[in-house]
Amino acid sequence: MTEKLNLYHGSPLIIEKPTYGAGNPNNDYGLGFYCTESAELAKEWACSGETGGFANRYTIDMTGLSVLSLTNGDYNILNWLSILLENRRFRIGSEIAVQAKDYIFNNFAVDYKKYDVIKGYRADDSYFSFASAFLNNTISVAQLEKAMALGQLGQQIVIMSKKAFERLRFEGAEEADGEIYFPKKLARDTRAREEFQRERHRGSVLTEKYIIDIIREGWKNDDPRLQRVILG
């Protein structure tokens, strides 16, 4: 049975044939083609300013493709962070952050490069700042987990392998009006940050677990205190 997905890629350009091996290696999951199942989100992602862009639409036959889903309950937030640390550029502002990075790599790494497709969180500006704050010991792991649901950003689907690229079929492009979608993008980011600030003040340093506690207590990948976060 054929399993097809409709995907959208936000870009300033119309991209009829995505190129395997091209792009920015410092994206969340490294080199890949970053998509969403939401046309509206793709239009926001297409707009870096009021000049606008396009939500390129594709179909992909998922039959036989290996999929790593970081949000289906099999993985925890530190698995996601280990991948982000490998690819994104973090400001390592303290000795705690240096040790935290090593600890997460050594205990929560995922062999993600062997998969054809990855489904996971998207670290836009606000989400990336939450991850950085956790690494620098200024927010707890529970606060980081809650932050992933803020702003209703949803998840992205990343086409990773040559095999998966060959399955992509361009179906057209919808224009994204920058005067409409760039303000929506900014508003979503602002909403996530504001919601996060309200959440972070609800926790207590006496009961919350920070990265320094995780290191000292020797948490491992199967620790029951780590939530398996699922995004809707």
Summary of the structure (lengths in Angstrom):
residues: 232
radius of gyration: 18.1
end to end distance: 25.2
largest distance: 53.6
contacts: 710
relative contact order: 0.21
helix: 40%
strand: 19%
